[in-house]
């Protein structure tokens, strides 16, 4: 189910509630037969999926220049595979 956000909030970041990238919310009661660890793992998986398919190119780099995350849009724009981007040394830039 698509969460109900104020439309102005989504529009400000370039998203609409009816896009496949819109945030979703788990409507099930908390703790419904799942451990806290399982719930956190599922929420992390969902969050990573939202980032992966975000229409904006995203990259996360640590203080040593190591790439921690890059999404499909970044790879599409740069024309690299995930494996090729993983080998890039950002300290060279």
KENUKOL-220997 format. One record per residue: residue number from 0; x, z, y of N, C-alpha, C in turn. Coordinates in nm, 4 decimals, decimal comma. Layout:
BEGIN
- NUM	X	Z	Y	X	Z	Y	X	Z	Y
...
This chain:
BEGIN
- 0	0,0841	0,0000	-0,1174	0,0000	0,0000	0,0000	0,0886	0,0000	0,1237
- 1	0,0577	-0,0805	0,2208	0,1349	-0,0873	0,3443	0,0986	0,0323	0,4304
- 2	0,1999	0,0995	0,4812	0,1773	0,2156	0,5655	0,1120	0,1738	0,6946
- 3	0,0353	0,2640	0,7502	-0,0271	0,2345	0,8784	0,0629	0,2863	0,9892
- 4	0,1291	0,1945	1,0575	0,2138	0,2257	1,1711	0,1445	0,1724	1,2951
- 5	0,1792	0,2272	1,4081	0,1293	0,1679	1,5311	0,1918	0,0298	1,5415
- 6	0,1109	-0,0697	1,5674	0,1623	-0,2060	1,5676	0,2764	-0,2240	1,6661
- 7	0,2751	-0,1540	1,7778	0,3824	-0,1711	1,8755	0,5166	-0,1262	1,8201
- 8	0,5180	-0,0251	1,7339	0,6431	0,0217	1,6759	0,7076	-0,0828	1,5876
- 9	0,6301	-0,1495	1,5044	0,6846	-0,2519	1,4171	0,7248	-0,3755	1,4955
- 10	0,6461	-0,4111	1,5941	0,6774	-0,5301	1,6722	0,8079	-0,5136	1,7484
- 11	0,8381	-0,3900	1,7919	0,9616	-0,3660	1,8659	1,0845	-0,3970	1,7830
- 12	1,0760	-0,3802	1,6518	1,1907	-0,4095	1,5667	1,1737	-0,5415	1,4936
- 13	1,0767	-0,6225	1,5364	1,0613	-0,7560	1,4813	0,9904	-0,7614	1,3481
- 14	0,9078	-0,6620	1,3178	0,8364	-0,6603	1,1908	0,6873	-0,6462	1,2167
- 15	0,6100	-0,6978	1,1263	0,4653	-0,6809	1,1293	0,4228	-0,6186	0,9979
- 16	0,3185	-0,5412	0,9989	0,2749	-0,4689	0,8796	0,2354	-0,5615	0,7659
- 17	0,2044	-0,6877	0,7942	0,1618	-0,7772	0,6870	0,2763	-0,8612	0,6300
- 18	0,4009	-0,8332	0,6703	0,5141	-0,9059	0,6140	0,5579	-0,8407	0,4846
- 19	0,6267	-0,9154	0,3977	0,6746	-0,8543	0,2729	0,7831	-0,7502	0,2976
- 20	0,8349	-0,7431	0,4217	0,9406	-0,6481	0,4532	0,8865	-0,5182	0,5107
- 21	0,7547	-0,5091	0,5278	0,6961	-0,3893	0,5875	0,7198	-0,2684	0,4978
- 22	0,7367	-0,1546	0,5609	0,7613	-0,0309	0,4853	0,6392	0,0053	0,4008
- 23	0,6665	0,0607	0,2859	0,5577	0,1057	0,1998	0,5679	0,2547	0,1807
- 24	0,4584	0,3150	0,1406	0,4543	0,4592	0,1222	0,3983	0,4888	-0,0151
- 25	0,4582	0,5829	-0,0826	0,4094	0,6278	-0,2126	0,2918	0,7195	-0,1888
- 26	0,1732	0,6810	-0,2338	0,0516	0,7573	-0,2110	0,0307	0,8676	-0,3145
- 27	0,1176	0,8779	-0,4136	0,0982	0,9782	-0,5179	0,1368	1,1163	-0,4677
- 28	0,0743	1,2223	-0,5213	0,1105	1,3586	-0,4800	0,2555	1,3895	-0,5155
- 29	0,3206	1,4651	-0,4301	0,4602	1,5021	-0,4537	0,4688	1,5879	-0,5793
- 30	0,5686	1,5613	-0,6605	0,5910	1,6408	-0,7797	0,5041	1,6037	-0,8973
- 31	0,4367	1,4953	-0,8904	0,3436	1,4539	-0,9953	0,4200	1,4095	-1,1201
- 32	0,4660	1,5075	-1,1988	0,5329	1,4774	-1,3238	0,6743	1,4246	-1,3095
- 33	0,7313	1,4285	-1,1894	0,8673	1,3799	-1,1697	0,9514	1,4899	-1,1087
- 34	1,0758	1,4965	-1,1504	1,1666	1,5955	-1,0936	1,2044	1,5545	-0,9517
- 35	1,2549	1,6508	-0,8769	1,2988	1,6221	-0,7399	1,4091	1,5168	-0,7408
- 36	1,4992	1,5252	-0,8392	1,6082	1,4278	-0,8483	1,5547	1,2877	-0,8736
- 37	1,4542	1,2772	-0,9605	1,3946	1,1464	-0,9900	1,3236	1,0908	-0,8677
- 38	1,2587	1,1767	-0,7926	1,1902	1,1324	-0,6707	1,2908	1,0830	-0,5680
- 39	1,4005	1,1562	-0,5520	1,5040	1,1158	-0,4567	1,5667	0,9835	-0,4998
- 40	1,5939	0,9688	-0,6279	1,6515	0,8446	-0,6791	1,5576	0,7271	-0,6537
- 41	1,4298	0,7464	-0,6745	1,3321	0,6398	-0,6508	1,3232	0,6068	-0,5024
- 42	1,3244	0,7077	-0,4171	1,3197	0,6834	-0,2728	1,4448	0,6089	-0,2264
- 43	1,5601	0,6449	-0,2817	1,6837	0,5740	-0,2469	1,6772	0,4297	-0,2924
- 44	1,6252	0,4048	-0,4123	1,6112	0,2686	-0,4627	1,5206	0,1871	-0,3704
- 45	1,4083	0,2467	-0,3298	1,3157	0,1772	-0,2408	1,3799	0,1484	-0,1053
- 46	1,4540	0,2448	-0,0527	1,5207	0,2281	0,0762	1,6244	0,1162	0,0688
- 47	1,7039	0,1152	-0,0386	1,8036	0,0092	-0,0561	1,7370	-0,1276	-0,0669
- 48	1,6217	-0,1330	-0,1339	1,5504	-0,2593	-0,1467	1,5011	-0,3078	-0,0109
- 49	1,4502	-0,2166	0,0719	1,4064	-0,2538	0,2068	1,5253	-0,3079	0,2866
- 50	1,6402	-0,2399	0,2787	1,7588	-0,2873	0,3507	1,8067	-0,4213	0,2978
- 51	1,8062	-0,4381	0,1661	1,8551	-0,5625	0,1051	1,7760	-0,6832	0,1541
- 52	1,6454	-0,6681	0,1691	1,5611	-0,7819	0,2055	1,5157	-0,7782	0,3506
- 53	1,5804	-0,6970	0,4312	1,5523	-0,6915	0,5743	1,5849	-0,8279	0,6357
- 54	1,5032	-0,8761	0,7290	1,5300	-1,0074	0,7881	1,6515	-1,0088	0,8810
- 55	1,7058	-0,8924	0,9136	1,8266	-0,8853	0,9963	1,9488	-0,8729	0,9061
- 56	2,0584	-0,9306	0,9491	2,1836	-0,9182	0,8739	2,2376	-0,7773	0,8945
- 57	2,2665	-0,7089	0,7843	2,3152	-0,5718	0,7913	2,4462	-0,5572	0,7165
- 58	2,5359	-0,4793	0,7743	2,6607	-0,4442	0,7072	2,6948	-0,3010	0,7478
- 59	2,7416	-0,2240	0,6512	2,7864	-0,0870	0,6780	2,9324	-0,0791	0,6360
- 60	3,0160	-0,0355	0,7296	3,1597	-0,0266	0,7075	3,2025	0,1172	0,7358
- 61	3,2875	0,1743	0,6493	3,3343	0,3109	0,6743	3,4503	0,3096	0,7730
- 62	3,5003	0,4285	0,8076	3,6048	0,4396	0,9096	3,7368	0,3766	0,8671
- 63	3,7540	0,3516	0,7376	3,8748	0,2851	0,6891	3,8583	0,1337	0,6763
- 64	3,7439	0,0826	0,7165	3,7203	-0,0610	0,7123	3,6649	-0,1128	0,5813
- 65	3,6318	-0,0219	0,4888	3,5755	-0,0646	0,3599	3,4272	-0,0949	0,3761
- 66	3,3848	-0,2057	0,3186	3,2439	-0,2418	0,3212	3,1678	-0,1531	0,2230
- 67	3,0685	-0,0825	0,2739	2,9873	0,0043	0,1896	2,8570	-0,0623	0,1496
- 68	2,8075	-0,1530	0,2358	2,6809	-0,2200	0,2087	2,6739	-0,3483	0,2889
- 69	2,6141	-0,4508	0,2309	2,5802	-0,5743	0,3019	2,4553	-0,6296	0,2349
- 70	2,3714	-0,6936	0,3150	2,2445	-0,7405	0,2582	2,2416	-0,8924	0,2403
- 71	2,1324	-0,9377	0,1806	2,1157	-1,0802	0,1479	2,1206	-1,1680	0,2730
- 72	2,0636	-1,1203	0,3836	2,0611	-1,2009	0,5064	2,2032	-1,2224	0,5603
- 73	2,2872	-1,1197	0,5537	2,4260	-1,1354	0,5976	2,4965	-1,2386	0,5112
- 74	2,4791	-1,2282	0,3802	2,5440	-1,3242	0,2896	2,4939	-1,4660	0,3162
- 75	2,3657	-1,4792	0,3429	2,3085	-1,6114	0,3724	2,3679	-1,6692	0,5004
- 76	2,3766	-1,5879	0,6048	2,4306	-1,6352	0,7324	2,5781	-1,6725	0,7231
- 77	2,6558	-1,5935	0,6481	2,7988	-1,6188	0,6369	2,8333	-1,7211	0,5300
- 78	2,7413	-1,7431	0,4360	2,7663	-1,8398	0,3301	2,8570	-1,7884	0,2198
- 79	2,8604	-1,6571	0,2018	2,9424	-1,5952	0,0980	2,8545	-1,5319	-0,0091
- 80	2,9113	-1,5181	-0,1282	2,8445	-1,4417	-0,2331	2,8760	-1,2938	-0,2105
- 81	2,8039	-1,2066	-0,2804	2,8296	-1,0630	-0,2701	2,9720	-1,0307	-0,3121
- 82	3,0179	-1,0971	-0,4176	3,1534	-1,0711	-0,4666	3,2592	-1,1133	-0,3646
- 83	3,2365	-1,2247	-0,2952	3,3313	-1,2707	-0,1948	3,3368	-1,1744	-0,0763
- 84	3,2215	-1,1265	-0,0338	3,2189	-1,0324	0,0783	3,2855	-0,9010	0,0392
- 85	3,2657	-0,8580	-0,0849	3,3280	-0,7328	-0,1305	3,4796	-0,7381	-0,1224
- 86	3,5385	-0,8562	-0,1307	3,6838	-0,8708	-0,1268	3,7397	-0,8826	0,0153
- 87	3,6542	-0,8921	0,1158	3,6997	-0,9070	0,2533	3,7592	-0,7750	0,3047
- 88	3,8759	-0,7841	0,3635	3,9397	-0,6689	0,4252	3,9053	-0,6736	0,5747
- 89	3,8138	-0,5885	0,6165	3,7663	-0,5925	0,7554	3,8734	-0,5493	0,8538
- 90	3,9790	-0,4858	0,8073	4,0872	-0,4435	0,8981	4,1608	-0,5641	0,9535
- 91	4,1432	-0,6815	0,8942	4,2086	-0,8030	0,9427	4,1410	-0,8590	1,0678
- 92	4,0219	-0,8098	1,1000	3,9472	-0,8664	1,2132	3,9695	-0,7887	1,3374
